[in-house]
Amino acid sequence: MRIVIVGGGKLAYYLIKTLRPYRHQISVIELQKEVSAKIATDFDEVDVYNGDGTSIRMMHEVDCENADFYIAVTGKDENNLVGCQIAKKKFNVRHTVARVNNPKNAEMFSRMGVDKVYSGTQILADIIEQEVDFEGLQVVLKIDRSNKSIIEFKLSPRSAACGKTLEAYEFPGDSKVVMITHADGSVEMPRGNLIMQPEDTFLMIAEADEYQAILKTMIRK
């Protein structure tokens, strides 16, 4: 796989170390000569270019036309956005990934066509929010380009849902059951006459603003 990384800071450095065992073809573009030199010294197999990762000339030089990934991890959000847009529109790179230093820019990046947007600040905030505010409820998967997630939790024996069928119980908002695992390990897919039992493990699709109601009626009650 051909990967172009723009920005040679700590994130890029450890990304290269992580990807190294998979033997991808990696090129790095970095403005600062000393940073470029360190990466070139530490990673013999990586092609390192000293220059501007948003420059069309430089992108031609690193053969962006044949890249599978263009990953922008510089310290400037505007550079990361511009680079991803050029990579996608002019060089037809299959996947663009951008780091956003300001989490407020994440939505704009997605609207502007960046395939994957990464915010370390937002990830940390989500972890803290989940652990503090939603103890007992775990976000298993955030669904791309949607405000919905797949969540997992155990049904409290004190919940009014116990003993009721799925069709008879009014779930919060538009949340929907995906799968239920009973305490004995048996797994059931959702159907109207399925009876919910204490300590059932639920997988549900829900929006973040429905979490509190789910906690109150199904987990902590």
QUIBELJO-V342137 format. One record per residue. PSI is psi in radians with two decimals (NA if undefined). Layout:
BEGIN
PSI
PSI
END
This chain:
BEGIN
2.43
2.10
2.24
2.14
2.21
2.10
2.25
0.47
-2.87
-0.69
-0.80
-0.73
-0.85
-0.46
-0.75
-0.78
-0.67
-0.69
-0.31
-0.79
-0.35
-0.06
0.70
2.75
1.91
2.32
2.46
2.36
2.17
2.39
-0.70
2.22
-0.71
-0.61
-0.74
-0.75
-0.68
-0.78
-0.75
-0.64
-0.73
-0.40
1.61
-0.56
-0.12
2.33
2.09
2.31
2.30
1.93
-2.90
2.07
-0.11
0.03
2.23
-0.67
-0.78
-0.67
-0.59
-0.73
-0.63
0.08
0.84
-0.43
-0.50
0.25
2.49
-0.57
2.40
1.99
1.99
1.98
0.63
3.06
0.04
2.03
-0.69
-0.64
-0.70
-0.71
-0.85
-0.78
-0.77
-0.68
-0.74
-0.76
-0.72
-0.82
-0.63
-0.60
-0.06
0.67
2.35
-0.76
2.24
2.39
2.31
2.42
2.35
2.20
-0.53
1.95
-0.43
-0.34
-0.16
-0.80
-0.70
-0.73
-0.77
-0.74
-0.52
0.07
0.08
2.27
-0.81
2.31
2.27
2.21
1.91
-0.67
-0.77
-0.68
-0.78
-0.75
-0.72
-0.70
-0.81
-0.79
-0.75
-0.76
-0.65
-0.89
-0.45
0.75
2.22
-0.21
2.18
2.30
2.00
-0.71
2.26
2.23
2.18
2.46
0.67
2.73
0.24
2.69
2.80
2.17
2.79
2.43
2.89
2.42
2.18
2.42
-0.33
-0.02
2.51
-0.21
-0.43
2.28
-0.11
2.72
2.83
-0.68
-0.38
-0.25
2.41
1.81
2.66
2.32
-2.31
0.31
2.55
2.49
2.33
-0.72
2.60
2.28
2.11
2.90
-0.45
0.04
-0.15
2.52
2.38
2.44
2.72
2.33
2.71
-0.65
0.14
2.23
2.22
2.39
2.65
2.44
0.16
2.47
2.14
2.44
2.17
2.65
2.21
2.79
2.74
-0.61
0.00
-0.14
-0.79
-0.71
-0.67
-0.75
-0.79
-0.66
-0.36
-0.34
-0.86
-0.09
NA
END
